[in-house]
Amino acid sequence: MVSDASLACMVVAAVISFGAPVVALVVARRRLHVQFRAVLVGVLVFVVFAGFLEQLVHALAFSAFPGLRFTPVAFVPYAALAAGVFEELGRSCGFMLLLRSGKADHDLPCAIGYGIGHGGIEAMLIVGLSMVSNIALALALNSVGGADALLATVPDASRVLVAQQIDALIGIAPTVYLIAGFERIVSMALHVALSVLVWMAVSGRIGKAWIFGAVLLHALADGGAALYQQGMMLLPVSELWALIATVATALLVIRLYAGHGCHSDGTA
């Protein structure tokens, strides 16, 4: 059986994952007049570069080097840098597309809109849908009275997989779901900050080398998650790592933005 506390925390995490991007977009539309074009490009770039290309490379890498998953000294830098490379180069391509279209709005609204789209769809797909699936499974599990009763209704071909999902669901502490929701807020903030940084680099306001700086900053922020996956760091510590890295990145971006005379109307 899944506890009421776990169910409540799943619901909160799902609401955050789906609601935070919507709230961020509404506020950005009202205050900065963010265009949906930039948001849509952010969504599409995440789906193509992180959802497809990065996963394809992971499949090839893990197939060619089966021990990579179980070698922390190799897995941690690989996983962190892969996320940084694919998402930041994808971000650069997205901004180049917007610039070449000739229909991009002013620099700050465009960058923020892109970041909301990129980080928002990530939150919805990675945590939001996962929480919806977990809630459905938990309700089904509780309604029939336990794992054995539920597994009896599952086809033989799927029974092992469902049993593993049930074991994972029951074994996770309620606070883990809340942390997942908090993580999405931090991740969205990181994506917005990195979007402003890459937009400035692509548009020529700062040096193009900052695109690679964004790759490294992204990798640094993801380092804690990679260490957690290898069992080398506790989950709360990895989330604190991500928060510190995000705040540091945001402060750096604000300083660069102000230092290069950039304004919200796109003038310098």
Protein Blocks (a to p, Z undefined) as FASTA:
>chain_A
ZZfklmmmmmmmmmmmmmmmmmmmmmmmmmnopafklmmmmmmmmmmmmmmmmmmmmmmm
mmmmmmlmmmmklmmmmmmmmmmmmmmmmmmmmmmmmmmnopaccfklmmmmmmmmmmmm
mmmmmmmmmmmmmmmmmmmmmmnopaklmmmmpcfklmmmmmmmmmmmmmpcfklmmmmm
mmmmmmmmmmmmmmmmmmmmmnopacfklmmmmmmmmmmmmmmmmmmmnopacfklmmmm
mmmmmmmmmmmmmmmmmmnopafkopZZ
